[in-house]
């Protein structure tokens, strides 16, 4: 029996010396200290031995068991220490290494254009004001000379929303243009007025290279005594010269908008095809960027201003089309695709 114990001890020690990781150490523990190990088998067989031999063999077996358990703890402690050293090495800060550069954000191209437009018009005496994106039907349509039966409503497909409790007789919507601020400002301020209104607008329409359901506009309004169409053209020509450069051609054509009379559209030469015609400009060589005109007398009256004394001009431009023309971009959807390869160019 003593020979069996000595052989088991030598085998266990030799096997422990070759253990290289925690998994192997756990297998070693099961093999030599587990319930089905040879050591446990020896302890169970002691009851069949004479008393004197049982004492001797039992003492030797327990001594071996204690020794193997102590060696197991030492090996576990060694693995734990090695793991801690490796973790400390990974967490250590090497001050000689170059620092990791911080990823810096930048302004979205639409935001940059909005800021530049505000600076241009502010230098010409216009004040920047903002208004609500959820608007009453009265301000969005009716006060702007677009009553319910007016066909112009068909060109502004609308997102209607539920009105607050107590206003069931009033309709509310996501504004289709920033023009409602014309009325809101005229109601609260006396002429002379010069304002621009930047902001988001919403229209329920199909998406293509030049149309998206959510986009940005800048509305402009000037009201004073003696304002004429010449003031409107001079203001918009100056804007075009500063933003696009003096070499870019600009075109004015008569157009209809319910809230101005007379009305015009302003188009800029397509930057992609240089006026030759392409997919972006619909083969026309021009891209319309704004509608404008002299403020309709009914709109002035809705704002509480006497059209016999005062006159004014108004314009509204889609902001996303402006960088299309400046940077020769052929699809407006790129601005909202979240593609950093595209956005990092600006």
Helices and strands as residue ranges (DSSP letters): H 2-17, H 22-33, H 38-44, G 45-48, H 51-91, H 109-123, E 127-129, E 134-136, H 137-140, G 142-144, G 151-155, E 160-161, E 172-174, H 180-188, E 193-202, E 214-224, H 229-244, E 250-255, E 260-269, E 286-295, H 297-302, E 311-318, H 319-327, G 332-336, H 340-343
